[in-house]
Amino acid sequence: MGILVMDCAARPIHPTFPDRPSIIDMENTTVMEQTENTPVTPPLEISTSRQMLSWMAEQSLSMAFTTYQVGKLFLLGLKPNQELSIFERTFNRCMGLCTTPNGLYMSSLHQVWRFENVFAPGQQQDGFDRLYVPQVGYTTGDLDIHDMGVDADGRLLFINTLFGCLATLSETHSFKSVWHPSFLSKLAAEDRCHLNGLAMKEGRAAYATAVSEADVADGWREHRRQGGILIDIARDEIILRGLSMPHSPRWHDGKLWLLNSGTGELGYVDLEAGRFEPICFCPGYLRGLSLHGHFAVVGLSKPRHNKTFSGLPLDDLLRSRHTEPRCGLQVIDLRTGDAPHWLRMEGIVEELYDVVLLPQVRRPMALGFHTDEIRRVLSIEP
């Protein structure tokens, strides 16, 4: 797969013609010449709902999301003419994302990267108002890092799924364990319960999701349909059971939201009753949730055709609604449960992991390691 080095909307979406697709050719033929024996990489087609771009403009935000399937960090924003700006960089198995006051963290196959925006307030270049540079990298080894968050002290916390614990970065080792569920008898590189989701509340790690309570190697796969749990980290107590492969818990406006991925539902947790209250069904396997005002942006994936993602309630719910699973982003109004805006991806990308919203950012871009820009972008601290 080739590398796209700049804004890659070859056929940009225009708000006047909102359903016109944007074609992204993921094969850079200037890097790799096609021959009869060279496999052709499918293109990526992106389309949006009628008012998606207007909604982004009204909310004054852009967004970033990851797909570990093809190893891409995507940045979506608006061009000066209100067309969709699509910018992507390559990072091997990129997954978790979280924002900082001036940038973001992202996990990859065996590293965690801290990106910093090097543009001064008000500075722009070619219509871009943020340039995220991978400033610091930590080598962690392949921990299968999922959700991440920054606490009140500025410390990065992340879900170390391989070891089933909440961890932080170490200057001398792969990680430092901060907490692990009490039902796990030991820290072991066995992905026993598939701990995956992290909710931060008032600057501390508050809640975590896991696919099961299993305490044996790879035991979570036997409990995918309804073995999912929600854990109160401070109390080290399971406060909700019976979920189906839950992901992405988030605390927002006094409520705990999460994705019940195995049923395709976004909802909130009634903490007093210990009950999950769905508000919206989305046609896909859900991972990645970011909230802004009374809106949620959810990542949708097409389920893989293997034992991990088959046989879930989602299969029956999709059939009952006469629809196929989709890949993309869906904007949901938390007041009504309606999904007025969406972005769909067709082609090579079929799975997303995380999504974050970038308020007050109009058109972001980032540097990666596969192009020459990173050698030539220099900045001086004032």
C-alpha positions as MATLAB code, in Angstrom:
seq = 'MGILVMDCAARPIHPTFPDRPSIIDMENTTVMEQTENTPVTPPLEISTSRQMLSWMAEQSLSMAFTTYQVGKLFLLGLKPNQELSIFERTFNRCMGLCTTPNGLYMSSLHQVWRFENVFAPGQQQDGFDRLYVPQVGYTTGDLDIHDMGVDADGRLLFINTLFGCLATLSETHSFKSVWHPSFLSKLAAEDRCHLNGLAMKEGRAAYATAVSEADVADGWREHRRQGGILIDIARDEIILRGLSMPHSPRWHDGKLWLLNSGTGELGYVDLEAGRFEPICFCPGYLRGLSLHGHFAVVGLSKPRHNKTFSGLPLDDLLRSRHTEPRCGLQVIDLRTGDAPHWLRMEGIVEELYDVVLLPQVRRPMALGFHTDEIRRVLSIEP';
ca = [
       0.000    0.000    0.000;
       1.417    3.364   -1.018;
       1.760    6.492    1.071;
      -0.361    9.599    0.690;
       1.636   12.604    1.768;
      -0.794   15.505    1.619;
      -4.516   16.239    1.585;
      -5.764   13.255   -0.339;
      -9.328   14.020   -1.428;
      -8.865   13.457   -5.142;
     -12.594   14.063   -5.679;
     -13.556   16.238   -2.716;
     -17.035   16.316   -1.274;
     -18.748   19.653   -1.796;
     -21.646   20.663    0.461;
     -23.757   21.492   -2.587;
     -23.434   17.878   -3.739;
     -23.194   16.111   -0.380;
     -23.539   12.535   -1.571;
     -20.781   12.722   -4.149;
     -18.055   10.318   -3.002;
     -14.449   11.238   -2.377;
     -12.054    8.711   -3.906;
      -8.767    8.119   -2.106;
      -6.378    5.949   -4.066;
      -4.427    4.083   -1.394;
      -1.853    3.015   -3.986;
       0.650    5.782   -4.617;
       1.772    4.933   -8.142;
       4.617    7.456   -7.973;
       6.145    5.183   -5.333;
       5.100    1.777   -6.655;
       4.661    1.147  -10.350;
       1.849   -1.230  -11.236;
       2.841   -4.353  -13.158;
       0.911   -7.413  -14.188;
       2.161   -9.224  -11.096;
       1.556   -6.364   -8.665;
      -1.676   -6.778   -6.691;
      -4.020   -3.819   -7.095;
      -4.916   -2.183   -3.781;
      -8.603   -1.256   -3.622;
      -9.319    2.470   -3.477;
     -11.013    4.106   -0.517;
     -14.289    5.892   -1.164;
     -15.611    8.347    1.425;
     -19.051    9.902    1.342;
     -21.033   11.969    3.836;
     -24.619   12.784    4.640;
     -26.168   15.985    3.346;
     -25.381   18.194    6.353;
     -22.265   16.535    7.803;
     -19.901   19.295    6.695;
     -22.274   22.049    7.798;
     -22.507   20.376   11.204;
     -18.702   20.335   11.528;
     -18.599   24.036   10.656;
     -21.396   24.922   13.086;
     -19.739   23.000   15.916;
     -16.280   24.443   15.081;
     -14.546   21.105   15.233;
     -12.580   18.585   13.238;
     -11.822   14.987   14.135;
      -9.194   12.269   14.109;
      -9.672    8.518   13.936;
      -7.556    5.399   13.604;
      -7.786    2.190   11.636;
      -5.377   -0.497   12.773;
      -6.529   -2.679    9.899;
      -4.509   -0.655    7.361;
      -2.413    1.317    9.856;
      -3.705    4.823    9.231;
      -4.353    7.943   11.283;
      -7.012   10.045    9.523;
      -7.600   13.743   10.185;
     -10.845   15.270    8.911;
     -11.479   18.990    8.642;
     -12.821   21.651    6.320;
     -11.051   23.465    3.533;
     -11.533   27.232    3.174;
     -14.170   26.562    0.483;
     -16.077   24.295    2.915;
     -15.096   21.078    1.146;
     -14.006   18.086    3.200;
     -10.292   17.888    3.984;
      -8.997   14.342    4.414;
      -5.439   13.931    5.645;
      -3.833   10.628    6.570;
      -0.546    9.255    7.829;
       0.759    5.719    8.194;
       1.481    4.175   11.610;
       1.672    0.433   12.125;
      -1.460   -0.851   13.913;
      -2.482    2.525   15.327;
      -5.353    2.259   17.801;
      -5.937    4.352   20.925;
      -6.260    8.142   20.782;
      -6.661   10.848   23.406;
      -6.254   14.589   23.276;
      -4.018   16.949   25.244;
      -4.255   20.753   25.473;
      -1.953   21.120   22.445;
      -1.951   17.750   20.752;
      -2.773   14.100   21.181;
      -1.437   10.678   22.113;
      -1.725    7.662   19.830;
      -0.812    4.019   20.397;
       0.715    1.882   17.653;
       1.996   -1.677   17.325;
       4.829   -1.378   19.834;
       5.035    2.338   20.625;
       3.065    5.258   22.055;
       3.486    8.606   20.310;
       2.858   12.064   21.684;
       1.954   14.548   18.943;
       2.372   18.286   19.511;
       0.893   21.053   17.419;
       3.750   23.310   16.314;
       1.621   26.111   14.880;
       1.294   29.275   16.948;
      -2.246   30.556   17.670;
      -3.669   31.991   14.472;
      -0.922   30.534   12.293;
      -1.907   28.697    9.099;
      -0.178   27.044    6.187;
      -1.970   26.200    2.943;
      -5.267   26.416    4.793;
      -4.224   24.090    7.637;
      -4.461   25.508   11.154;
      -2.824   22.622   13.078;
       0.317   20.626   12.367;
       0.704   17.658   14.692;
       4.278   16.401   14.933;
       5.184   13.054   16.579;
       7.408   14.729   19.146;
       8.070   11.925   21.649;
       7.845    8.163   21.233;
       7.854    5.473   23.921;
       8.720    1.896   23.035;
       6.352   -0.360   24.954;
       6.474   -3.590   23.018;
       3.300   -5.105   21.626;
       0.930   -4.586   24.579;
      -2.199   -4.310   22.395;
      -2.904   -0.869   23.868;
      -6.560    0.161   23.541;
      -8.130    3.241   25.219;
      -5.995    6.043   26.644;
      -6.502    9.123   28.820;
      -4.513   11.874   30.531;
      -5.023   12.378   34.266;
      -5.041   15.599   36.282;
      -1.257   15.429   36.703;
      -0.666   15.170   32.960;
       0.211   11.475   33.205;
      -0.811    9.236   30.327;
      -2.881    6.224   31.353;
      -3.727    3.419   28.968;
      -5.483    0.082   28.860;
      -2.846   -2.614   28.502;
      -5.062   -5.284   26.993;
      -2.401   -7.964   26.713;
      -1.774   -7.899   30.481;
      -5.327   -6.906   31.469;
      -4.352   -3.809   33.421;
      -4.438   -0.030   33.532;
      -0.889    1.160   32.959;
       1.266    4.210   32.474;
       4.490    4.898   30.636;
       7.855    3.992   32.100;
      11.177    5.673   31.403;
      13.015    2.364   31.825;
      10.545   -0.464   31.123;
       7.703   -1.386   28.794;
       5.057   -0.105   31.208;
       4.146    0.407   34.831;
       0.934   -1.219   36.072;
      -1.411    1.141   37.927;
      -4.396   -1.156   38.531;
      -5.818   -4.461   37.401;
      -9.192   -6.112   38.083;
      -9.207   -8.158   41.273;
     -10.621  -11.184   39.470;
      -7.321  -11.548   37.586;
      -5.031  -13.717   39.686;
      -1.832  -12.329   38.141;
      -0.392  -10.022   35.525;
       0.313  -12.232   32.544;
       0.728  -11.571   28.825;
      -2.336  -13.679   28.044;
      -5.225  -11.277   27.242;
      -7.421  -13.140   29.709;
     -10.472  -10.844   29.979;
      -9.870   -8.436   27.065;
      -9.851   -5.285   29.161;
     -10.307   -2.553   26.546;
     -12.169    0.627   27.542;
     -11.272    3.542   29.826;
     -13.443    6.396   31.077;
     -11.775    9.389   32.718;
     -13.777   11.465   35.201;
     -12.536   14.711   36.724;
      -8.933   13.906   35.878;
      -8.838   10.333   37.139;
      -9.376    6.875   35.719;
     -12.929    6.040   36.781;
     -14.383    3.141   34.761;
     -13.166    0.307   32.562;
     -14.851   -2.209   30.273;
     -13.878   -5.802   29.575;
     -15.353   -8.518   27.391;
     -15.460  -11.024   30.275;
     -14.331  -11.948   33.777;
     -12.169  -14.806   32.470;
      -8.938  -15.562   34.333;
      -7.334  -17.922   31.820;
      -5.366  -17.214   28.673;
      -7.608  -15.909   25.885;
     -10.639  -16.841   27.986;
     -12.732  -13.862   26.922;
     -13.605  -15.377   23.544;
     -15.958  -17.849   25.226;
     -18.095  -15.025   26.675;
     -18.529  -12.656   23.750;
     -22.342  -12.614   23.564;
     -23.218  -11.459   27.083;
     -20.164  -11.765   29.312;
     -19.161   -8.102   29.075;
     -18.645   -6.065   32.240;
     -18.221   -2.506   33.489;
     -15.810   -1.955   36.383;
     -15.608    0.905   38.869;
     -11.830    1.321   39.078;
     -11.653    3.189   42.397;
     -13.834    0.607   44.152;
     -12.406   -2.277   42.095;
     -15.950   -3.541   41.731;
     -17.966   -4.859   38.797;
     -21.027   -2.614   38.618;
     -22.644   -3.952   35.435;
     -22.760   -7.394   33.833;
     -24.494   -8.894   30.807;
     -23.000   -6.597   28.166;
     -21.938   -7.826   24.735;
     -18.309   -6.937   23.944;
     -18.533   -3.401   25.435;
     -16.095   -0.660   24.378;
     -15.326    3.030   24.782;
     -16.860    4.120   28.120;
     -16.913    7.915   28.360;
     -18.053   10.281   31.139;
     -19.869   13.308   29.727;
     -22.265   15.851   31.256;
     -22.893   13.795   34.366;
     -23.533   10.497   32.566;
     -21.478    7.427   31.768;
     -21.854    6.490   28.110;
     -20.556    3.360   26.415;
     -20.836    1.234   23.297;
     -22.390   -2.201   23.574;
     -20.517   -3.330   20.498;
     -22.000   -6.800   20.236;
     -25.493   -5.330   19.851;
     -24.517   -2.197   17.896;
     -25.944    0.131   20.527;
     -24.852    3.428   22.035;
     -26.301    4.077   25.454;
     -25.708    5.283   28.976;
     -25.399    3.449   32.279;
     -27.983    4.002   34.973;
     -25.499    3.736   37.824;
     -28.156    3.557   40.532;
     -30.099    0.759   38.867;
     -27.019   -0.965   37.440;
     -28.561   -1.052   33.986;
     -27.483   -0.194   30.441;
     -29.970    2.067   28.664;
     -29.517    2.041   24.870;
     -30.551    5.160   22.955;
     -29.477    4.361   19.403;
     -28.755    1.351   17.189;
     -25.921    1.810   14.703;
     -25.434   -0.559   11.733;
     -21.954   -1.800   12.562;
     -19.585   -3.103   15.188;
     -18.968   -0.081   17.422;
     -15.609    1.140   18.716;
     -14.534    4.703   19.324;
     -16.724    7.311   21.012;
     -16.212   11.046   21.408;
     -18.769   13.489   22.823;
     -19.298   17.200   22.307;
     -22.247   19.143   23.687;
     -25.343   17.024   23.023;
     -23.704   15.050   20.209;
     -21.763   11.799   20.099;
     -19.527   10.623   17.272;
     -19.269    6.842   17.058;
     -16.945    4.668   14.999;
     -18.526    1.810   13.019;
     -16.729   -1.226   11.623;
     -17.719   -4.110    9.424;
     -17.430   -7.279   11.535;
     -14.671   -9.639   10.528;
     -15.822  -12.972    9.160;
     -14.270  -15.049   11.925;
     -15.231  -16.556   15.239;
     -14.418  -13.408   17.210;
     -17.043  -11.241   15.526;
     -19.589  -13.794   14.337;
     -22.509  -15.141   16.325;
     -23.161  -11.857   18.142;
     -26.620  -10.327   18.677;
     -25.557   -7.696   16.135;
     -25.954  -10.257   13.343;
     -29.645  -10.774   14.103;
     -30.308   -7.077   14.645;
     -28.814   -6.203   11.257;
     -30.947   -8.859    9.562;
     -34.096   -7.693   11.330;
     -33.494   -4.158   10.045;
     -32.684   -5.359    6.519;
     -29.300   -3.694    6.397;
     -25.655   -4.544    5.958;
     -22.890   -3.491    8.392;
     -21.105   -0.247    7.578;
     -17.717    1.297    8.218;
     -17.438    4.966    9.076;
     -18.566    7.556   11.595;
     -22.056    8.316   12.848;
     -23.136   11.495   14.622;
     -25.867   10.894   17.202;
     -28.031   13.481   18.952;
     -27.979   12.424   22.605;
     -31.308   14.137   23.269;
     -33.284   12.093   20.760;
     -31.126    9.122   19.760;
     -31.373   10.215   16.122;
     -28.365    9.932   13.800;
     -28.643   12.983   11.524;
     -25.106   12.946   10.123;
     -22.717   10.258    8.948;
     -19.530    9.521    7.072;
     -19.105    6.202    5.245;
     -15.976    4.445    4.063;
     -16.031    1.859    1.280;
     -13.094   -0.083   -0.092;
      -9.898   -1.079    1.640;
     -10.833    0.292    5.095;
     -13.399   -1.868    6.910;
     -12.477   -1.452   10.597;
     -11.935    1.590   12.814;
     -10.809    1.696   16.417;
     -10.852    5.132   18.041;
     -12.156    8.604   17.267;
     -11.544   11.961   18.990;
     -13.057   15.360   18.305;
     -10.813   18.411   18.024;
     -12.807   21.491   19.098;
     -11.789   24.854   17.657;
      -9.650   23.112   15.031;
     -10.746   23.675   11.463;
      -8.261   21.760    9.295;
      -5.549   19.612   10.903;
      -2.608   17.797    9.377;
       0.182   15.650   10.822;
       3.675   14.437   10.071;
       4.609   10.784    9.770;
       7.820    8.892    9.115;
       7.349    7.793    5.511;
       7.843   11.158    3.851;
      10.559   13.800    3.776;
       8.595   16.554    5.532;
       9.567   15.405    9.004;
      13.211   16.179    8.208;
      12.420   19.687    6.995;
       9.837   20.909    9.529;
      11.763   22.875   12.142;
      10.346   24.920   15.005;
      11.937   27.101   17.682;
      10.510   27.376   21.188;
       9.930   31.078   22.037;
];
